Amino acid sequence: MAEWVKEIDEDGNILQTKKYDGKYYVSHFIGNIKDHLSAIEEMEVRDDDTFLLSYPKSGTHWVFTIASMLRTRDTAYHGSPMFMDFNEMETLNNMPSPRILATHMTFDRLPRQAREGKGKILVALRNPKDVAVSLHTFVKKLDYSDVIATWDGLLKFYVEGKMVYGSWFENIQAWDKTKKEYKGDNLMFLIYEELKKDLHSHVKKIDAFLETNTGEDYVDLVTHKCTFKNMAVEATNSFKPSDQWKTATTSKTLPIYRKGEIGDWKNHFTVAQNESFDKIYEDKMKNSSFHFMFE
C-alpha cells in the first residue's frame, strides 16, 4: 500500500507526497496506488486509443494538442489531456473515442493490451536541465505542491531522484530498456528539442504513426496552431482549465506554457551546479541510446 512521506532537508526544502514500492508518486494519484495500478493494467484498450507518456515537464501538453488535433481533425485547443494517474477508471472508461490518455509513468505501467500492441503509444522526452528549471518554475505557480523548495533545494531533490515520479535518469534508463526489448510497432519516441527545431516534419511523422493520414494541408494547419508561441498565447487567452487546475492555482489558469526554449537552464544553473550535473549526466547516460540537445 502507498505511504504518505514528508522529507525536509537541512535548508527547509520539503517533499511531501505518496510513496509506493520504493517510488514517489504525485499526492493526488488515485486511491492507494496499488489498486489503481492494477485497474490500469487490466484496462480495456480501444484500437484508436493514444497513450502519451512523459516525465513531468517534458512537453506533455504540447504533444497532446498535436495528437488531439490529428485524431479528431479538429483544431480547437483543449488544454490538458486526461491523465490515467489522476482519474477514476470509470471516468476513463466512459470517455468517448478517440481517447488520448496521458501518464507520467513508464511503459511497464501501461495497460497490458497496450503493451501487447493495441492502440498507439507516444513518448515525449526532454533534456534534464530544462526539465529541472521548468519543474521549479511550475511548482512556484501552484497554491499547493508536493515540492516546496528553492531552486537549490529542488535541484538537490531532482538529482537525488526524490521527485514525484522519481529520477529523470531512471526514467530514461527504463525507456532505454523498453526501446531495446520491445518488439511492437505501436511505440514512437519524440524528443522535445527535435520538435522545436523542426515541428512540421514531426507533425507529419505523428500523423503517419497514428494512421490518421490527414493530408498535407491539415498537417500544415496543425503545425501552425501548435508552434510553442501560438500554444502559449492560447493557454493565456482561451484554454479552460479543468477543476483540478482551478483549485491548484490562484490565477485559475493553466500554468503550463512558459518560454519553451532550449537552453533556458543557463539562466538558472550556477557554474558549480552545471559542472556537478554534467558529471552525473556523463555517468548515468554513458550507455544510453538517447541523446539530447542542451542549447
C-alpha positions as a Markdown table, in Angstrom:
| # | Residue | x | y | z |
|---|---|---|---|---|
| 1 | Met | 0.0 | 0.0 | 0.0 |
| 2 | Ala | 1.1 | 3.6 | -0.5 |
| 3 | Glu | 2.5 | 5.6 | 2.4 |
| 4 | Trp | 2.5 | 9.3 | 2.9 |
| 5 | Val | 6.0 | 10.6 | 3.1 |
| 6 | Lys | 7.4 | 14.0 | 4.2 |
| 7 | Glu | 11.0 | 14.8 | 3.8 |
| 8 | Ile | 12.6 | 18.1 | 5.0 |
| 9 | Asp | 16.3 | 18.8 | 4.3 |
| 10 | Glu | 18.6 | 20.9 | 6.4 |
| 11 | Asp | 17.6 | 24.1 | 4.5 |
| 12 | Gly | 13.9 | 23.6 | 5.0 |
| 13 | Asn | 13.0 | 22.3 | 1.5 |
| 14 | Ile | 10.1 | 20.0 | 1.6 |
| 15 | Leu | 8.9 | 16.9 | -0.4 |
| 16 | Gln | 5.5 | 15.6 | 0.7 |
| 17 | Thr | 3.7 | 13.0 | -1.3 |
| 18 | Lys | 2.9 | 9.3 | -1.8 |
| 19 | Lys | 5.4 | 6.5 | -2.0 |
| 20 | Tyr | 4.7 | 3.0 | -3.2 |
| 21 | Asp | 7.1 | 0.2 | -4.0 |
| 22 | Gly | 10.1 | 2.4 | -3.5 |
| 23 | Lys | 8.9 | 5.1 | -5.9 |
| 24 | Tyr | 7.4 | 8.6 | -5.4 |
| 25 | Tyr | 4.0 | 9.4 | -6.9 |
| 26 | Val | 2.1 | 12.7 | -7.1 |
| 27 | Ser | -0.1 | 13.1 | -4.0 |
| 28 | His | -3.3 | 13.2 | -5.9 |
| 29 | Phe | -2.6 | 9.8 | -7.6 |
| 30 | Ile | -5.9 | 7.9 | -7.4 |
| 31 | Gly | -6.5 | 5.7 | -4.3 |
| 32 | Asn | -3.9 | 3.6 | -2.6 |
| 33 | Ile | -1.8 | 3.4 | -5.9 |
| 34 | Lys | -1.6 | -0.4 | -5.8 |
| 35 | Asp | -5.3 | -0.9 | -6.7 |
| 36 | His | -5.3 | 1.8 | -9.3 |
| 37 | Leu | -2.2 | 0.4 | -11.0 |
| 38 | Ser | -3.9 | -3.0 | -11.1 |
| 39 | Ala | -7.0 | -1.4 | -12.7 |
| 40 | Ile | -4.9 | 0.3 | -15.3 |
| 41 | Glu | -3.1 | -3.0 | -16.0 |
| 42 | Glu | -6.5 | -4.7 | -16.8 |
| 43 | Met | -8.0 | -1.7 | -18.7 |
| 44 | Glu | -9.8 | -2.5 | -21.9 |
| 45 | Val | -7.9 | -0.7 | -24.7 |
| 46 | Arg | -9.6 | 0.5 | -27.9 |
| 47 | Asp | -7.9 | 0.4 | -31.3 |
| 48 | Asp | -8.0 | 4.2 | -31.6 |
| 49 | Asp | -6.6 | 4.9 | -28.2 |
| 50 | Thr | -3.5 | 7.0 | -27.9 |
| 51 | Phe | -1.3 | 6.8 | -24.8 |
| 52 | Leu | 1.0 | 9.7 | -24.1 |
| 53 | Leu | 3.9 | 9.1 | -21.7 |
| 54 | Ser | 6.4 | 11.6 | -20.4 |
| 55 | Tyr | 8.4 | 12.6 | -17.4 |
| 56 | Pro | 6.8 | 15.8 | -15.9 |
| 57 | Lys | 7.6 | 19.0 | -17.8 |
| 58 | Ser | 8.8 | 17.2 | -21.0 |
| 59 | Gly | 6.2 | 18.5 | -23.5 |
| 60 | Thr | 3.1 | 16.5 | -22.4 |
| 61 | His | 0.5 | 19.2 | -23.2 |
| 62 | Trp | 2.3 | 20.1 | -26.4 |
| 63 | Val | 2.3 | 16.6 | -27.8 |
| 64 | Phe | -1.2 | 16.0 | -26.5 |
| 65 | Thr | -2.5 | 19.0 | -28.5 |
| 66 | Ile | -0.8 | 17.8 | -31.7 |
| 67 | Ala | -2.2 | 14.3 | -31.3 |
| 68 | Ser | -5.6 | 15.6 | -30.4 |
| 69 | Met | -5.9 | 17.7 | -33.5 |
| 70 | Leu | -4.8 | 14.8 | -35.7 |
| 71 | Arg | -7.0 | 12.2 | -34.0 |
| 72 | Thr | -10.1 | 14.4 | -34.0 |
| 73 | Arg | -9.5 | 16.5 | -37.2 |
| 74 | Asp | -10.5 | 19.5 | -35.0 |
| 75 | Thr | -8.0 | 22.3 | -34.4 |
| 76 | Ala | -9.7 | 23.6 | -31.3 |
| 77 | Tyr | -7.4 | 23.8 | -28.2 |
| 78 | His | -8.5 | 21.5 | -25.4 |
| 79 | Gly | -6.0 | 22.3 | -22.7 |
| 80 | Ser | -5.0 | 19.3 | -20.6 |
| 81 | Pro | -5.1 | 15.6 | -21.5 |
| 82 | Met | -6.9 | 13.1 | -19.4 |
| 83 | Phe | -4.4 | 11.5 | -17.0 |
| 84 | Met | -4.8 | 7.9 | -16.1 |
| 85 | Asp | -2.9 | 8.7 | -12.9 |
| 86 | Phe | -5.4 | 11.2 | -11.5 |
| 87 | Asn | -8.8 | 9.9 | -12.7 |
| 88 | Glu | -11.0 | 7.0 | -11.6 |
| 89 | Met | -11.3 | 4.1 | -14.0 |
| 90 | Glu | -15.0 | 4.7 | -14.5 |
| 91 | Thr | -14.2 | 8.2 | -15.8 |
| 92 | Leu | -11.6 | 6.8 | -18.2 |
| 93 | Asn | -13.8 | 4.0 | -19.5 |
| 94 | Asn | -16.7 | 6.4 | -20.2 |
| 95 | Met | -14.6 | 8.8 | -22.3 |
| 96 | Pro | -15.7 | 8.9 | -26.0 |
| 97 | Ser | -13.3 | 7.8 | -28.7 |
| 98 | Pro | -10.8 | 8.6 | -29.8 |
| 99 | Arg | -9.2 | 8.8 | -26.3 |
| 100 | Ile | -5.8 | 10.3 | -25.6 |
| 101 | Leu | -4.7 | 9.1 | -22.2 |
| 102 | Ala | -1.6 | 10.6 | -20.5 |
| 103 | Thr | 0.6 | 9.4 | -17.7 |
| 104 | His | 3.9 | 10.3 | -16.2 |
| 105 | Met | 4.7 | 6.6 | -15.6 |
| 106 | Thr | 6.8 | 4.3 | -17.8 |
| 107 | Phe | 5.9 | 1.6 | -20.3 |
| 108 | Asp | 5.6 | -1.1 | -17.6 |
| 109 | Arg | 2.7 | 0.7 | -16.1 |
| 110 | Leu | 0.6 | 0.9 | -19.3 |
| 111 | Pro | -2.5 | -1.4 | -19.7 |
| 112 | Arg | -1.4 | -4.9 | -20.7 |
| 113 | Gln | -3.3 | -4.7 | -24.0 |
| 114 | Ala | -1.3 | -1.6 | -25.0 |
| 115 | Arg | 2.0 | -3.3 | -24.2 |
| 116 | Glu | 0.8 | -6.2 | -26.4 |
| 117 | Gly | 0.3 | -3.8 | -29.4 |
| 118 | Lys | -3.2 | -2.4 | -29.1 |
| 119 | Gly | -3.5 | 1.4 | -29.6 |
| 120 | Lys | -0.7 | 3.8 | -30.1 |
| 121 | Ile | 2.0 | 5.0 | -27.7 |
| 122 | Leu | 3.7 | 8.4 | -27.9 |
| 123 | Val | 6.7 | 9.0 | -25.6 |
| 124 | Ala | 7.9 | 12.6 | -25.0 |
| 125 | Leu | 11.4 | 13.2 | -23.7 |
| 126 | Arg | 13.3 | 16.4 | -22.9 |
| 127 | Asn | 16.8 | 17.3 | -21.8 |
| 128 | Pro | 17.1 | 17.1 | -18.0 |
| 129 | Lys | 18.4 | 20.6 | -17.3 |
| 130 | Asp | 15.5 | 22.4 | -18.9 |
| 131 | Val | 13.1 | 19.8 | -17.2 |
| 132 | Ala | 14.6 | 20.8 | -13.8 |
| 133 | Val | 14.1 | 24.5 | -14.5 |
| 134 | Ser | 10.6 | 24.0 | -15.8 |
| 135 | Leu | 9.7 | 22.0 | -12.7 |
| 136 | His | 10.9 | 24.7 | -10.4 |
| 137 | Thr | 9.0 | 27.4 | -12.3 |
| 138 | Phe | 5.9 | 25.3 | -12.4 |
| 139 | Val | 5.7 | 24.4 | -8.7 |
| 140 | Lys | 6.1 | 28.1 | -7.8 |
| 141 | Lys | 2.8 | 28.8 | -9.7 |
| 142 | Leu | 0.8 | 26.3 | -7.6 |
| 143 | Asp | -1.1 | 27.1 | -4.4 |
| 144 | Tyr | -0.2 | 23.6 | -3.3 |
| 145 | Ser | 2.7 | 21.5 | -4.4 |
| 146 | Asp | 4.3 | 18.2 | -3.4 |
| 147 | Val | 7.6 | 20.0 | -3.5 |
| 148 | Ile | 8.2 | 23.3 | -1.7 |
| 149 | Ala | 11.8 | 24.3 | -2.4 |
| 150 | Thr | 14.2 | 27.0 | -3.5 |
| 151 | Trp | 16.0 | 26.4 | -6.8 |
| 152 | Asp | 19.0 | 24.9 | -5.0 |
| 153 | Gly | 16.7 | 22.7 | -2.9 |
| 154 | Leu | 14.7 | 21.4 | -5.9 |
| 155 | Leu | 17.8 | 20.7 | -7.9 |
| 156 | Lys | 19.1 | 18.6 | -5.0 |
| 157 | Phe | 15.9 | 16.6 | -4.7 |
| 158 | Tyr | 15.9 | 16.2 | -8.5 |
| 159 | Val | 19.4 | 14.9 | -8.7 |
| 160 | Glu | 18.8 | 12.5 | -5.8 |
| 161 | Gly | 15.6 | 11.2 | -7.6 |
| 162 | Lys | 13.4 | 12.5 | -4.7 |
| 163 | Met | 10.8 | 13.9 | -7.0 |
| 164 | Val | 7.3 | 12.8 | -7.9 |
| 165 | Tyr | 7.7 | 10.0 | -10.5 |
| 166 | Gly | 11.3 | 9.6 | -9.3 |
| 167 | Ser | 14.6 | 10.1 | -11.0 |
| 168 | Trp | 14.8 | 11.6 | -14.6 |
| 169 | Phe | 17.8 | 9.3 | -15.1 |
| 170 | Glu | 16.0 | 6.2 | -14.0 |
| 171 | Asn | 13.1 | 7.2 | -16.2 |
| 172 | Ile | 15.4 | 7.4 | -19.3 |
| 173 | Gln | 17.0 | 4.1 | -18.3 |
| 174 | Ala | 13.6 | 2.5 | -18.2 |
| 175 | Trp | 12.9 | 3.8 | -21.7 |
| 176 | Asp | 16.2 | 2.6 | -23.0 |
| 177 | Lys | 15.3 | -0.9 | -21.7 |
| 178 | Thr | 11.9 | -0.7 | -23.4 |
| 179 | Lys | 13.4 | 0.6 | -26.7 |
| 180 | Lys | 15.8 | -2.3 | -26.7 |
| 181 | Glu | 13.4 | -5.1 | -25.7 |
| 182 | Tyr | 10.0 | -4.1 | -27.1 |
| 183 | Lys | 9.2 | -5.7 | -30.4 |
| 184 | Gly | 5.9 | -4.0 | -31.1 |
| 185 | Asp | 5.3 | -1.3 | -33.8 |
| 186 | Asn | 2.9 | 0.9 | -31.8 |
| 187 | Leu | 5.6 | 2.9 | -29.9 |
| 188 | Met | 7.0 | 6.3 | -31.0 |
| 189 | Phe | 9.6 | 8.4 | -29.2 |
| 190 | Leu | 9.6 | 12.2 | -29.6 |
| 191 | Ile | 12.4 | 14.4 | -28.4 |
| 192 | Tyr | 11.3 | 17.9 | -27.3 |
| 193 | Glu | 14.2 | 19.7 | -28.7 |
| 194 | Glu | 13.8 | 18.0 | -32.1 |
| 195 | Leu | 10.2 | 19.1 | -32.2 |
| 196 | Lys | 11.3 | 22.6 | -31.5 |
| 197 | Lys | 13.9 | 22.5 | -34.3 |
| 198 | Asp | 11.5 | 21.1 | -37.0 |
| 199 | Leu | 7.9 | 20.9 | -35.9 |
| 200 | His | 6.4 | 20.3 | -39.3 |
| 201 | Ser | 8.3 | 17.1 | -40.1 |
| 202 | His | 7.4 | 15.7 | -36.7 |
| 203 | Val | 3.7 | 16.5 | -37.0 |
| 204 | Lys | 3.8 | 14.7 | -40.4 |
| 205 | Lys | 5.5 | 11.7 | -38.7 |
| 206 | Ile | 3.0 | 11.6 | -35.9 |
| 207 | Asp | 0.2 | 11.8 | -38.5 |
| 208 | Ala | 1.6 | 8.8 | -40.2 |
| 209 | Phe | 2.3 | 6.9 | -37.0 |
| 210 | Leu | -1.2 | 7.4 | -35.7 |
| 211 | Glu | -2.5 | 6.4 | -39.2 |
| 212 | Thr | -4.7 | 9.4 | -39.2 |
| 213 | Asn | -3.5 | 10.4 | -42.7 |
| 214 | Thr | -5.0 | 13.9 | -42.5 |
| 215 | Gly | -3.2 | 15.3 | -45.6 |
| 216 | Glu | -0.5 | 17.9 | -46.2 |
| 217 | Asp | -2.8 | 20.9 | -45.8 |
| 218 | Tyr | -4.1 | 19.8 | -42.5 |
| 219 | Val | -0.6 | 18.9 | -41.3 |
| 220 | Asp | 0.4 | 22.5 | -42.2 |
| 221 | Leu | -2.5 | 23.9 | -40.2 |
| 222 | Val | -1.7 | 21.8 | -37.1 |
| 223 | Thr | 1.9 | 22.8 | -37.3 |
| 224 | His | 0.9 | 26.5 | -37.3 |
| 225 | Lys | -1.6 | 26.0 | -34.5 |
| 226 | Cys | 1.0 | 24.1 | -32.4 |
| 227 | Thr | 4.0 | 26.3 | -32.6 |
| 228 | Phe | 5.0 | 26.9 | -29.0 |
| 229 | Lys | 4.3 | 30.6 | -29.4 |
| 230 | Asn | 0.8 | 30.1 | -30.5 |
| 231 | Met | 0.2 | 27.5 | -27.8 |
| 232 | Ala | 1.3 | 29.9 | -25.1 |
| 233 | Val | -1.0 | 32.6 | -26.4 |
| 234 | Glu | -4.0 | 30.2 | -26.4 |
| 235 | Ala | -3.1 | 29.0 | -22.9 |
| 236 | Thr | -3.4 | 32.5 | -21.7 |
| 237 | Asn | -6.5 | 33.6 | -23.7 |
| 238 | Ser | -8.7 | 30.6 | -24.4 |
| 239 | Phe | -7.8 | 27.4 | -22.6 |
| 240 | Lys | -10.4 | 26.5 | -20.0 |
| 241 | Pro | -8.5 | 24.7 | -17.2 |
| 242 | Ser | -10.1 | 21.7 | -15.5 |
| 243 | Asp | -11.4 | 22.0 | -12.0 |
| 244 | Gln | -8.2 | 20.4 | -10.8 |
| 245 | Trp | -6.1 | 23.3 | -12.2 |
| 246 | Lys | -8.6 | 25.8 | -10.9 |
| 247 | Thr | -8.2 | 24.6 | -7.4 |
| 248 | Ala | -4.4 | 24.3 | -7.7 |
| 249 | Thr | -3.7 | 27.9 | -8.8 |
| 250 | Thr | -4.8 | 31.3 | -7.5 |
| 251 | Ser | -4.9 | 32.6 | -11.1 |
| 252 | Lys | -7.4 | 29.9 | -12.1 |
| 253 | Thr | -5.4 | 29.5 | -15.3 |
| 254 | Leu | -3.5 | 26.6 | -16.9 |
| 255 | Pro | 0.1 | 27.1 | -15.6 |
| 256 | Ile | 1.8 | 25.0 | -18.3 |
| 257 | Tyr | 3.4 | 27.1 | -21.0 |
| 258 | Arg | 6.3 | 29.3 | -20.2 |
| 259 | Lys | 9.3 | 30.0 | -22.5 |
| 260 | Gly | 9.6 | 26.6 | -24.1 |
| 261 | Glu | 13.2 | 27.4 | -25.0 |
| 262 | Ile | 16.1 | 25.1 | -25.4 |
| 263 | Gly | 18.9 | 26.1 | -23.1 |
| 264 | Asp | 16.9 | 28.3 | -20.6 |
| 265 | Trp | 18.7 | 26.3 | -17.9 |
| 266 | Lys | 21.7 | 28.6 | -18.5 |
| 267 | Asn | 19.8 | 31.3 | -16.7 |
| 268 | His | 19.4 | 29.2 | -13.6 |
| 269 | Phe | 22.3 | 26.8 | -13.1 |
| 270 | Thr | 25.4 | 28.2 | -11.4 |
| 271 | Val | 28.7 | 27.2 | -12.9 |
| 272 | Ala | 29.3 | 24.8 | -10.0 |
| 273 | Gln | 25.8 | 23.3 | -10.3 |
| 274 | Asn | 26.3 | 22.8 | -14.0 |
| 275 | Glu | 29.7 | 21.1 | -13.6 |
| 276 | Ser | 28.3 | 18.8 | -11.0 |
| 277 | Phe | 25.3 | 17.9 | -13.1 |
| 278 | Asp | 27.4 | 17.2 | -16.2 |
| 279 | Lys | 29.5 | 14.7 | -14.2 |
| 280 | Ile | 26.3 | 12.9 | -13.1 |
| 281 | Tyr | 24.8 | 13.1 | -16.6 |
| 282 | Glu | 28.0 | 11.6 | -18.2 |
| 283 | Asp | 28.0 | 8.7 | -15.7 |
| 284 | Lys | 24.3 | 7.9 | -15.9 |
| 285 | Met | 23.9 | 8.4 | -19.7 |
| 286 | Lys | 27.1 | 6.8 | -20.9 |
| 287 | Asn | 25.3 | 3.7 | -22.3 |
| 288 | Ser | 22.1 | 5.4 | -23.3 |
| 289 | Ser | 20.7 | 5.4 | -26.8 |
| 290 | Phe | 19.0 | 8.7 | -26.3 |
| 291 | His | 20.9 | 11.9 | -27.0 |
| 292 | Phe | 19.6 | 15.4 | -26.0 |
| 293 | Met | 20.3 | 18.9 | -27.2 |
| 294 | Phe | 21.1 | 21.4 | -24.4 |
| 295 | Glu | 21.2 | 24.6 | -26.4 |
